[in-house]
Amino acid sequence: EALAALSFDDKFGNGVSKDDLFEMIKSGKVVDSCGLEKVAPHVYDDIELSKQEFSFKRGDVIFMNRWLFHKSIEVTEKGKLALQSLQNSFNGDQTTGAALLKRYSVRFATGDTSLPEGFMTEMSVLASDGLNLGKELNNVSGEWYPKCWPEVDIDVDEKLDYLVKNEVPVAQEKLDAIMAEAMSLFQSR
């Protein structure tokens, strides 16, 4: 019911073109999942009733599939006290303390998993001007999907350093432009 309320159609699983997606946004056929509370309050309430909230510590890992509904919540009072204590332990080093809430997600997939063929904002696709669309992860250009099992490649640090310094900024610039365009479409509805 939630996917229906968000106008999700399984035929979109392999992607649609950017023009088609933006046309759907303009027409109101695409609803951002963050808007579920507005478009289907009863579905939102059902999901909220079944939710699980966890306290995470540094190094914790969350395993989930791509269709799991998820969101961030406010830091609890206990969490704020723990963060403040950690911040104070840096003795005024604002650079280190400012990074306390930064986080990242890692998705594990087998190397023979293929990227969708339609429009997407996956960094490896943006950096390659779309040349990585539909490719298996083992075959994309760039070091976007390093091998991590059964062992990590010995030169993974150097490869990731190069990626972060050279390819991520290019992809991020393209992503920022796409997101600005998409947000203007959502706001104009």
C-alpha positions, 0 to 999 in steps of 0.5 A: 500500500505504501508503494502504491501511495508513492506511485511506485511501479515495479516496471520502474525497477530498472529505471526510467529516463531523466525526462520521463522522471521529471515529467512524472514529478511535474504531473504529480505522479511521483511522490517523494517518500518523505511525503508519505505522511501527507499523501497517505496518513493512514499508511504512514501511521501503520509504518510508524506503529511498526517501527524500530528505533535503535541506539547506534554506537561507532562501528555498528552496521545495519543490514537492510534491503533497498526497499526498507522504509527508513528515516532519521530521528532526533538525537535523544537526550542521552545521545546528546549528553554522550555527544557533548561528553565526546566533544568536550574530550577533544579539548576545543579541537573543533575540526574533530568535534564537528565531524561527530555526526557525520556518517556514511552508508555502505551497501554490499552486493556481489560483483555480478550485480548490474546497475539499472539502465535508466536515469539514476543519481548513482555517483559511478554513473554520474562520474562516467556520464552514464557509461556505467549504466547497466554494467555489472559492478565488477565492470564499471569504470573507476574504483566505485565498488571495491572488493571486500570479500573474501579479502580486501584488495591490497591497494584499496586505500590508494584507489579510494583516495584517488576516487575521493579526490578526483571522481567524487567531486565531479559526480557531486557537482552533477548530482547537485545540479540534478537535485536542484532541478528536481527540487524546483519541480517538486516545489512548483507543484 
